[in-house]
Amino acid sequence: MIDFFLSQYKTASMLQIILEFLAFVFGIVSVFCAKKENIWVYPTGLISTVITVYLLFQASYFGDMTMNFYYSIMSIYGWYKWSSKTKQPELAITRTTTREKQIGVGLFFLTMGITYLVYKFFHYPLAIPNYIDIFTSGIFFTGMWYMALKKIENWTLWIIGDIIAVPLFAYRGLGMLSFQYLIFTILAILAYIEWKKILNNSLPK
């Protein structure tokens, strides 16, 4: 398995290897901060997603590229949302309302549609990995929005999307990003457990 990952970098440039490593490190730090409800989730995540946008553009995976661009925008929004204490109380962990679930479903399908159009815009031939890319884009888009609102369901979506992304990135030859998403999966499971404890403790006895 180690040989499989290392062989993917035999023809890679030193710049790509360095950028993948930086995206890997800052991505892991970002998810760990999210698990701890630490606002550093956003600046560290912003660095990771900006680098990943470039890497995915080079790999011609425009769906994930578009999503990581969106993550960058949402990182700025989430950073503001989590730090804003002047006009509203500190944002607490909650479950999604029926309305938020409906919006989430709408965002999921809307994102898949937009991602499909992005592929068409670049005249890129679609294969099975690209359709999987379109599907995970819908999951991650909705998950990022829920995270900005501190909805516990964001972790459920991250877990599903991360599990799918592990073999997808390995297939693309982006070994470090594949390993990163494997760690993301573990951290997302641990984060869900931790957020659930916090949520349960905040409920009236």
ZILINPE-V982635 format. One line per field, one symbol per residue. ss: DSSP state (H for helix, E for strand, L for the rest). phi: phi as a letter, one per 40 degrees, with the letter a starting at -180 (. if undefined). psi: psi as a letter, one per 30 degrees, with the letter a starting at -180 (. if undefined). A space follows every 10 residues. Layout:
ss->???
phi->???
psi->???
This chain:
ss->LHHHHHHLLL LLLHHHHHHH HHHHHHHHHH HHHHHLLLLH HHHHHHHHHH HHHHHHHHLL LHHHHHHHHH HHHHHHHHHH HHHLLLLLLL LLLELLLHHH HHHHHHHHHH HHHHHHHHHH HLLLLLLHHH HHHHHHHHHH HHHHHHHHLL ELHHHHHHHH HHHHHHHHHH HHLLHHHHHH HHHHHHHHHH HHHHHHHHHH HHLLL
phi->.cccccccbc bccccccccc cccccccccc ccccdcfccc dccccccccc ccdccccccg bccccccccc dcccccccdc ccccbcbacd cbcacccdcc cccccccdcc cccccccccc ccfcccbddc ccdccccccc dccccccdcf cccdcccccc cccccdcccc ccgbcccccd cccdcccccc cdcccccccc ccccc
psi->eeeeeeffge gkleeeeeee eeeeeeeeee eeeeeghkff eeeeeeeeee eeeeeeeefh ifeeeeefee eeefeeeeee effjgefllk klkllkleee eeeeeeeeee eeeeeeeeee eghkkkleee eeeeefeeee eeeeeeefgh kffeeeeeee eeeefefeee efgieeeeee feeeeeeeee eeeeeeeeee ffkk.
